[in-house]
């Protein structure tokens, strides 16, 4: 498994850094005031998969298509298990998605 994001444009790397920070901050919010098992929960891994991970992303704004980021968050506690689809596009740092 590749642990580097060096194959991605710098702007994508910055987007992913921002997304990971949001995930960590939100997780802290959920677990920070919890009791019991939830209090001792932690993020084990944050995994990028899909087109950005494989280097096959699409940047075609003329036809209305930009690949999204597919992210899997692995926790040590299934009590926190939920499926989220988060759209962060409006709040991502400014700049062309692919560094143009």
C-alpha positions in Angstrom: 0.0 0.0 0.0 1.3 3.4 -1.0 1.4 5.8 1.9 2.5 8.8 -0.2 0.4 11.3 -1.9 3.3 12.5 -4.1 1.6 11.3 -7.3 -1.1 13.9 -6.8 -0.9 17.6 -7.7 -0.1 19.9 -4.8 -3.6 21.3 -4.7 -5.1 17.8 -4.3 -2.6 17.1 -1.5 -3.7 20.3 0.2 -7.4 19.4 -0.2 -6.7 16.0 1.3 -4.8 17.5 4.2 -7.8 19.8 4.9 -10.2 16.9 4.7 -8.2 14.8 7.1 -8.1 17.7 9.5 -11.9 18.0 9.3 -12.3 14.3 9.9 -10.0 14.4 13.0 -11.7 17.5 14.4 -15.1 16.1 13.9 -14.1 12.8 15.5 -12.7 14.7 18.5 -16.0 16.6 18.8 -17.9 13.3 18.9 -15.6 11.4 21.3 -14.5 14.3 23.4 -17.6 14.5 25.5 -18.5 10.8 25.4 -18.4 8.3 28.1 -17.5 4.6 28.2 -16.3 2.9 25.0 -16.8 6.0 22.8 -14.5 8.0 25.0 -11.6 5.6 24.2 -12.3 5.4 20.5 -9.7 6.4 18.1 -9.0 6.6 14.4 -6.9 3.7 13.3 -6.4 4.6 9.6 -7.6 7.1 7.0 -7.4 5.6 3.6 -7.7 7.3 0.2 -9.1 4.9 -2.4 -10.6 5.2 -5.8 -9.5 7.2 -8.8 -7.2 9.6 -6.8 -5.4 6.7 -5.1 -4.9 4.9 -8.4 -3.9 8.0 -10.4 -6.9 7.7 -12.7 -8.8 10.8 -11.5 -10.6 13.0 -14.1 -10.4 16.7 -14.4 -12.9 17.7 -17.0 -14.8 20.9 -15.9 -15.9 21.6 -19.5 -18.1 18.6 -19.4 -19.0 19.0 -15.7 -16.9 16.2 -14.3 -14.3 16.2 -11.6 -13.4 13.1 -9.6 -14.3 13.2 -6.0 -12.2 11.9 -3.1 -13.1 8.5 -1.8 -12.0 8.2 1.8 -12.4 5.3 4.2 -12.0 5.9 8.0 -11.2 2.9 10.1 -12.1 3.2 13.8 -11.3 0.9 16.8 -14.9 1.0 18.0 -17.9 -0.1 16.0 -20.3 1.8 18.3 -19.3 4.9 16.3 -20.0 3.2 13.0 -22.1 5.2 10.6 -22.0 5.9 6.9 -21.4 9.5 6.0 -21.3 11.2 2.6 -19.7 14.6 3.2 -19.5 17.3 0.5 -16.6 19.7 1.3 -16.3 21.2 -2.1 -17.6 24.7 -1.1 -15.2 24.8 1.9 -12.0 23.5 0.4 -9.1 25.9 0.1 -9.3 28.1 -2.9 -7.6 27.3 -6.2 -8.0 25.1 -9.2 -8.6 21.5 -8.1 -5.6 20.4 -10.1 -3.2 23.2 -9.7 -3.6 25.0 -13.0 
